[in-house]
Amino acid sequence: MSLPLPPSPVEAGEAGASQAVKAQLRLREMILAGELPSGTRIAELAIVEKLGVSRTPIRAALMRLEQEGLLEALANGGYAVRTFLERDVSDAIELRGTLEGVLARLAAERGVPAGLLQEAGACLDGVDALLRQSALDDEAFLNYVSLNQKFHALLAEMADSPVIGRELDRVVRLPFASPSGFVVLQSNSPQARDMLVVAQDQHRQVLHAIGQREGARAESIMREHSRLAQRNLRDAMENHDLGQMPAARLIRQRA
């Protein structure tokens, strides 16, 4: 009797990636549910035991959560859950809207290759497909985050301005200031899908404005787009039912 063949490198890689995604979802859920409060140092071995997966996907998940901004890398190694000041988050969102508005205006004024516009449109088609669901689960929110980040990256690319693009990259490193920051924060909110629908309409409008070479309109839409995140920040901080939105505990009103 022949022995079963070992998994191919491709199959092994896909399995590892799937485990990393599952670990990322579970760790994000633990942070946003308050199981891992702000400032908590992540004990890698404890997480391995709790989630029942190997260290490799756990490490990949931790790296992704650092990129997402929920964790910070410690100088002596490892990660800790981040804490954010409301004023800092608000200022970063304001600056993001300003920079993205300028990039959208420049893209409209300079003109964008048809292929790049089509790629951005296809990205929004993917978001539309997600939003056709009456309710979004964790996997759908993760897919939305990926598509949303890609769309915003394409908008920055359209302007062909490395200088402004680098400044924008610096700004969005503060979590909850990134384009998907409040998707993460409010993923368990009953209003989450409705807010994504509004944001998607703004995406469509700015892409149309850029395609029509309407620079002032494109800039205005992107500034308004960031104000949606500002409003969501205020709502989260004013919402005293932290049992429904425990992730708001990661943001402090005062230093």
C-alpha positions, -999 to +999 in steps of 0.1 A: +000+000+000+014+033-010+019+060+016+000+093+011+020+120-005+031+149+017+014+183+009+031+202-019+048+235-010+019+254-025-007+234-004+014+238+027+017+276+021-021+279+016-028+260+048-003+282+068-019+313+053-054+301+063-043+294+099-027+329+100-059+345+089-079+326+115-054+335+142-056+371+131-094+372+133-094+355+167-067+378+182-084+409+168-117+397+183-099+392+217-085+428+216-117+444+205-138+424+230-115+436+258-100+402+266-066+418+259-068+453+274-047+482+261-011+480+272-012+442+276+019+425+265+012+396+242+026+363+255+032+343+223+032+309+240+000+316+258-017+326+226-004+294+209-019+273+237-052+293+237-057+291+199-043+257+194-021+266+164+016+266+159+039+296+165+044+304+128+008+315+120+007+332+153+037+353+145+022+361+110-010+372+127+008+394+152+027+411+124-005+417+105-022+432+136+008+455+140+003+466+104-034+471+111-023+491+141-038+473+170-005+461+183+029+479+188+063+462+185+083+464+218+119+474+218+130+442+235+109+420+213+072+409+213+041+430+210+017+449+232-019+461+227-018+498+218-035+527+236-046+558+216-055+594+226-088+606+211-072+640+202-043+623+184-066+600+165-089+629+155-059+650+143-046+622+123-079+616+106-081+653+098-047+652+083-054+621+063-085+637+048-065+668+038-037+647+022-061+624+004-081+654-008-050+669-023-040+636-039-075+632-054-074+667-068-040+662-084-051+629-099-081+646-115-060+675-127-031+654-141-053+627-156-052+590-148-045+561-172-077+542-181-062+509-167-057+524-133-093+537-132-106+503-143-086+486-115-100+510-089-135+503-103-130+466-101-120+470-065-152+488-058-172+461-076-157+437-050-169+459-022-204+460-038-205+422-038-197+422-001-223+448+007-250+428-010-250+405+021-276+415+046-250+410+074-213+408+074-193+382+094-156+386+104-143+372+071-164+397+052-151+426+073-115+414+067-122+412+030-137+447+031-106+460+049-084+445+022-104+460-007-108+494+011-070+496+017-063+487-019-088+513-032-072+541-011-037+530-022-049+532-059-062+567-053-028+577-039-011+561-069-033+580-093-018+613-082+017+602-091+031+622-061+057+602-041+062+632-018+026+635-007+022+597-007+051+593+018+035+618+041+002+600+039+019+567+047+032+582+079-002+596+089-021+563+085+002+544+107-018+557+137-046+532+140-082+543+136-068+570+114-062+546+086-090+543+059-103+511+075-097+521+111-133+523+121-143+493+102-122+474+128-135+495+157-172+491+148-173+457+132-196+445+159-219+475+157-254+471+143-249+502+122-215+490+107-229+479+074-249+511+069-217+532+074-199+510+048-227+517+023-223+555+028-185+552+025-189+531-007-211+558-022-183+583-016-158+560-032-179+559-063-183+596-064-146+604-060-137+579-087-162+595-110-149+630-102-114+619-110-124+603-142-142+635-152-112+657-143-132+675-116-104+683-092-122+705-067-151+681-064-127+651-059-109+669-032-141+679-014-154+644-015-123+629+001-123+656+028-159+647+035-150+610+035-126+615+064-153+634+083-173+602+083-145+587+103-144+618+126-181+613+133-177+577+140-149+585+164-171+609+183-200+584+184-177+557+197-163+579+225-198+592+235-212+556+235-212+545+271-225+510+263-189+496+260-203+462+262-215+467+227-184+485+215-156+475+239-129+485+213-136+521+223-116+513+255-085+514+234-089+552+229-085+575+259-099+610+260-070+625+279-033+618+283 
